Amino acid sequence: MNYAGLDVGTTGVKALVVNHRGDVVASSYEKYPMLMPRKGWSELDPEQIWDGCRKVLKDVTDQTRGDFEALAVSSHAQSVALLDKDGRTLCNFISTVDGRTDRELEFWRRTGREWEMYQRTGLPFSHIYTANKLMWLKANRPEIFGQAARFMCVQDYVNWRLTGRAVMDYSLAGRGMLLNGRERRWDREILELIGIDRASLSELLEAGTVIGRVSPSVAKELHLRPELLVVSGGHDQMCGCLGSGVIHAGQIMNSSGTVEVMEALSPWFVTDEEILKYHFPCTPYITGDHYLIMSINNSGGLMLWWYLNTFCSHEKALAEVNQQDPYTWMIGESADEISDVYVLPHLNGAETPVQDPDSACAIVHMGADTSKADITRGLLDSMAYELRLNLEAFKSLGCGAYELRAIGGGARTPKLLQIKADVLQIPVITLASGESAALGAAMIGAVGIGAFPGYEAAIGSMVHISHIYEPDRRKASEYNEHFEEYKLLYPALAGFNKRISKRMKDTRR
């Protein structure tokens, strides 16, 4: 049997069909634009998202003649749109990275209830959450907010277009600051506080629950089998975790895209003052028997992109001539030895284990004999030190680590992966599939229709290791010394960056 996963991202949608062994049978990708109507705003057109979903589904259906038994949706979280009583969208999705909700974040901070809210939702205060976007719409778009009968995020919107049933799983609902994570229900007090009717939110289901058959009209239009079952999927980061084989505490997933995240599993809902200090969210995991703790570096892949495009035009040109990936070429040109140059990789502020939007990138300890290769190696080492800061915070919370599974763009370059293994002093594992989120969604669908007795069996059959980068124990002592030096960098620059940030904000007013 074959199973389909639909991974709906912020810039495009991927459909993947795999068989019982996890082999790719068909795949398709469709891009759509990120809309920026004003500086700092970021939106997605619901119809463009659905049109992209239709195109990739029809494509993989044509490739396979509709030979797949289940379909599950992976999607990014937090984005939200309003729909009227007839199901018409009243506005674009306000996206995850939209920056218009600073006032709403200040509202939460003024309440002085971050600890109480964290105990209920598992989320430290941030501007990104769905609750803030709904509050903004209510205050700034009252004419459409008053017409709204439904509030939908991307996952439940796509489920609704596929089946006519608006369903969201707990892993995605847990990212909106509307879910009581401990009790796994919409939080009545939060809804009352911000003026949201529970009936306007989607139905909550465990990931892997069959929602129903695809609607007859969609089946006919996209050439899908009428008996195709749509299964409740998950948050894309958690689908990526599952698709990389993470199911036990001690396994860590590292996803390197524009944002770099690490994710660890906990068998309990961890909400204490220690974890809040690190600003780690703790939300329900897909399997239902674990919670997921996430670290976030806002400038992970963005940092490499900026460095490549600002300083490495020569390396980009050589990579193009040699038909190689420019990042792999740039990293390959870095020094082979541990660098004494340090880079604070806070190009877009800091999120975890310290939250400081005023923190900025810095390159320190250069001399007349410093080469570009030394600086590049310093950047790579420092990004690994930033991961280690978060990993040590995980360990202090009882979330040990015996391996790291790498996915995303950062999993394609052996030298970078070896640096991570050496700095973290744990094995770093890459996987045969480069589409962990879509694969994870397909696995959820397979488990949901009973093709496997559980997720562990699905992982055993469908997730395959490509390579293991073992840490070089001979480098442990030297890296430990450099890491201790790196830990001094942020505290030394924090006051300096805040002063400059304040001056720049005052100048703009």
N, C-alpha and C positions, 0 to 999 in steps of 0.2 A: 504493500500500500504506500501511497504518497500523501504528503501533508504540506500545506502552504502556510507561510508566515508573511504578514504584511507589516513592514516597519515604516511608520509614518514619522518623518523627521521634520526639522525646521526649514530645510531647503529642498527636500525631495522625498520620494517614497520608493521603497524597494519591495518587490514581491519575490519570494523564493519558494520553490517547490523542491522538497527533498524526499528521499525514500527512507525505508526502515533503517538503513545503515548511516543515514545522514548525508549520502551522496547528493549533489545538486542535480536535479532533473531539469529544472528550468529557472530562469531568473530574468528580471526586468527592472529597469530604473527609470524614473521620470522626475525631472526637476520642476520646481515652481519657485516663483520669486518671493523674497522677503520684502514686504512693503514698508517704507519708512516715510509716512506722511509728514512727520515733523522730526526735528533733531531729537534723538533719544527715544523716539517711539519705534516700535517694531510690530508689524501685523502680518497676518496670513489670511488670504481670501479662502473662506470655506469651500466655495465652488471650485477653486483651483486645486485645493487639496483633494476633493472628491473626484475631480476630473483626472488627476494624477493616479488616484487609486483605481479608477475605472480602466485607465489605459494599461497599467501594469498587470492588473488582474486578467484583462482580456488577452494580453500578450502571453502570459504564462499558461492561460487556458488553451490558447491556440497551439502553443508549443507542446502541450501535454495531452491535447484533445480532452481536457477537463478531467484528467485522471488524477484527482486528489480528493481525499475523503473529508478533510477538515481544514478550516481556515481560522487563524487567530491573529489578532492585531496587537502589535507593539507600537507604542507612540511616546513622544516626548510629553512631559507633564506641564502643569501650570497654565498653559494657554487656555483661554476661555472665550466663548462667543454667546450671544443671546439669540434665542429663537422665539417666534410668536406662536400663538395657539395652533396655527395651521402648518407649523414646521418650517416657516421661512426664516432665514437668518436675517437678523436686524443689524448686524455689524460684523466686521472682520474679527478673527481671533486676535486678541491681544496676546502677543507671544511671550514665551518664557523670558526672553532677554530684554523685553520692553522696560524702559526706565522711567515711566511717567508716574509711578506710585510712591514717590518719596513722602508725600503728605500722609498717605495711608500708613506707611511704615512709622512715621512720627506719632500717629494716633495710637498705634499699639505700644510704642515706647512710653508715651505719656501715661498710659494706664498703669504702668509699673507692674504688669502682671506676666512678664515674660516667663518666670519660673512656673507659675500656675499653668500657663498656656502650653509650655513645653512638656509638662507632666501629662497633659491630655493629648496633645497632637504629636509629640516627638520632634517638633520643628522649632529651632531657634528663630527669632525674628529676622525677616529679610523682606525686601521689596518684591521678590519674584513670585510670591504665592498667589494662587487663584483668588483667595479671599480679598486680597488687596485690589486686584483688578476689578472684581465685582463692586467693591466699595467705590472705586474711581468712577465706574460706569454709572452707579446710582447718583453720585454727586455731580458728575459732569455731563451725563447724557440722560437726564431724567425723562425726556420725551420718548426714547426707545426703551429705557429700563422699565417704564410703566407698561409697555406693551408686551414685555417678555413673559412667556409662559414656561420657558426652559432655559437653563444655563448648562452648556455642554463644553467639556474639554474635547480634545481631538479624538481620543480613543472611543469615548461613548458616542461622539458624532458619527464616526465611521461605522461603528457597530449598528447605530440607528439607521444609517443609509443602507446598510447591507441587509438588515433583518426587520426594520420597523420597531425595534426594541432598544431603548436607550439604556445601556448597561456599562458600568465602569467597575474595574476590579479594585481590590483594596490596595495593591501596590501603587497604583496611579492615584487613587483617591487620597492616599496618605501624603501626597506631595502638595496638597492645596491649602493646608491649614484650616480645613473644614471637617476633617475626620478625627474622631476620638480613636487614636491608634490603639489604646489599651483595650477598649471595648469593641472596636471595629464597627462603628456606626457613625452616621453623621452627627456631629456634636450640636445638640439642641441649643445650648447656651451661646455658642459662638454664632450660630445662625440668627438667633434673636438679637444679639448684640449688633450685628451688621445689617439686620433687616432682610434676611433671606428666608423664603418659604421652603421648607423641607420638600414639598411636593414638586418644586421646580428643579430639583436635583435628580440625577439619574439613579437607577437601581444599582445597589451594590451586590456584587457576586464574587466569590473566590475565583482566582485565576484557574482555568481548566474546567470551568462549568459550561456545559452546552447552553448557548443562548437560544438557538433554534436554527431552522433551515434558512438559507438565503431566500430573500423574497422572490416571488415568481417574476416580477418585472426586471429585477437586477439579473436574475439567472438568464432570462431571455436575452437581455441586452448584451451581456458579457459572455454568453455561451457557456455559462457555468451549469454544472449538473443540478437539477432542481432539488435533489436530496442532499446537497452539500451542507454540512453542519458548520455553523459559525460558533466558535468557542471563545469564552472570555479570556483575553490575553493579559498583557502587563505593561508596566512602565518600561521604556526602552533600555534604561540602564540595568534594570533587573532582568529583563529578557537577555541582555548581553551577558550578565552574570551566569544565568542558567545555560545559555548557549556556549559558554566557555567551560562549563562543567563544574561551576561552584555550587556545592550543595551542603558542605560540611563547614563548621566553624574551624578556622585556621587556614582555609583557602581564601585568598585575597584576589579580587579582580582589579586590574588596572586598565582603564580605558583612556587612550590618548587621542583626543580630537582637538577641537578649538579649546575646550576645557578639558583638563586632565582630572580624572577622579580615581579614587580607590574605594573599594567596597568590601566590607567584612560582614560576616553573619554572626548574629547573637541569638541564642535560644530564648532570650527573654527581652521584654520591652525595656530597654535601658534608658531611664530618664532620671538622672541625678545631677547634682550641681557640678560634678566633675566633667561629665560629657557636655553639659551646657557651656562650660568654660571653653571647650574646644570648638563650639558651634557646629557639632556634628548632628545632622538629622538622623533620626531613628524611625524607620517606617516599616510596615508589614512587607515581608518577602513573598515571592510568588508561591513557594511551597506550602505556606500556611503554618509551618511549624518553626519558623525563624523570623527574625527581624533583621533589617539591613541598616548598617551604619555607614555613612558616606563621607569621605573627605573630598574637598573641592579646591583645585587650583585654577582660578579663573583664567590664567594665562598660560596653560600648558602648551598645546599646539600653537596657540597664538604667538607665544614667545618665540618658538622656532620659526614661524612664518615671518614675524617681524625681523628677526636676525638675518634670515636668508635674504629677504628683499631689501634690507637696509645696508648690509655689509658684504654680501656674497654674490654680487653680480657675475664675477669671474667664475665662481664655482657653478652657478646656474648655467652659464654659457657652455662650460665643459660638460656638464651633465646632459645638456641638450644634444651636443655633438656626439656624445657617446651613448645616447638614447637610454639614459638612466634616470632614476628618480632623483630630483635635485636635493632633497633632504638626505637621502642615503649618501650621495656624493659629498655634500657638505660635512656630514658627520664623519665620513671616511677620511676627510682631510684634516680632522682634528688631531691634536697631539696624542701620542700613544701613552704618555705618562700622566698620572694624576696632576691636575693643575693647581698652582698656588694663586690663580686668579679666581675670584668669587663673583657670582652674578646673583643678585636678589631678583628672582623672576616674577616680580609683582607688576607686570606691565599694565594690568587692569585691576589693581588693588589686591588685597588678600582676603580670603574667605575662611580657610581653616589651615592650621589649628588656631590661628588668630584671625579675627575679623577686623580689617582696617581698610576701608575704601580709599584712604589717603596715602597708603603705602605705594611706592613707585619703584620702578626698575632701577638698579644701580650695578655698575661694574667696578670692582675695587681691586686694589693691589696689583697695578700694572707698573712696569718699569721700562726703561729704554730697550731692554732685551726681550720684552714680551712680544710674541708673534701672534698673528691672527689664529694660528692653530692652537696656541695656548688659551686664547680667549674662548674659542669655540669649545675646547675641552672643559674650560671652567664653567661654561653655560651648561653643558651636559651633566657634569658632576653636580652642579648646584641644583639642577632640576631633580636629580636623584636624591640630594640631601633634603629637598623640600618634601619629597615622598617619605623619606625616613622620619622627618618630624611628625608627619601624620601617622605613620606606622607605629612609632613609639607611643603616641597618644592612644592609638587603638589598644596596644598592649597594656597600657595603664588601666584601661577599662575592662580588662579580662578577655579581650579579643586577640588571642595569639595568632601567629602567622607561621605556617610551615612551607608555603609556596605562594607565588604570585603568578596569576594567569593574565597575560597581556593581550589586549585586543585593540583595534583601531589603527590609525596611521603610524603610531609609535611602535607597533609590533612588527614592522617590516624591516627594521635596520638592526642587524646582529650586534654591531659595536655598541649602540645605545642600550640594547637589552643586556649585554654583558656588564656594562657600567652599572645598570640598575641592580643586577644580581650581586655585584661586588660591593656596592654601597649598602644595600639592604641585608646582605649576607644570608639570603634565602634563594632557592632556585626560582628562576623565571621561565615560565612555560609559554610557548606559542602553540597555536592550534591550526589544524588543517583548514578549517573554514575561516574565511575572512569576513563573514557576515553573521557575527554571533547574535545580534539582536533579532534578526529575521529568523535565524535558526532556532533561537530560543522560543520565539512565537510559534514556529512550526512544531516544536517539541511539546509545547503546552497543548496545542490542538491534538497531537497524537495521544497524549495522556488523557486528555478530556474525553475522547471517544473510546477509550479503553484499549488502544493498540499496545500500550505498555501498562504494567501494573502500578507504576509510579515513576517519579522523575529520576530516581537513581538508575532504574533499568533503562530509561530513555537516554540518559547521559552515557551509560555503558555501551549502548548500541550506536549512538549518533554523534558523539563528541570524540574527536581523535587528536591526539597530541602530535604536533609537527616537530618541535625541538625543545630541549631542556637546556637552559644556560645555568650551569652550576657555578656558585660563587667561588672566586679564587681566595682561599683562606689566607694566602700569603700577603694579600693586600688589606686584610681586615684592620690591622693595627694602624697603618698609614691613613686609611679612610676614616677610622674612628677619630684620629687626631684632627683631620680636616673637617669632619662633621662638627666637632666641638668648636672649632673656629667659625664655621658657618652659622652656628646658633647665636653667635654674638652680633651678626650682621643686622638683622631686623631691629633689635632693641637699640642699636647704636644710631640707626637712621630714622626711627619712628618719629621723634620730635622734629627733626629737620624736615621730613616730608610733610608733616602736619602744618608746619609754619608756611611752607611754600604753597600747599593746597589752600590754606585759608586766604593767603594773599591773592591767589588766582581767583577764588570764588568772590572775594570782595571787589576785585577789579571788574568782574563780569556784571555786577549788580548795577 
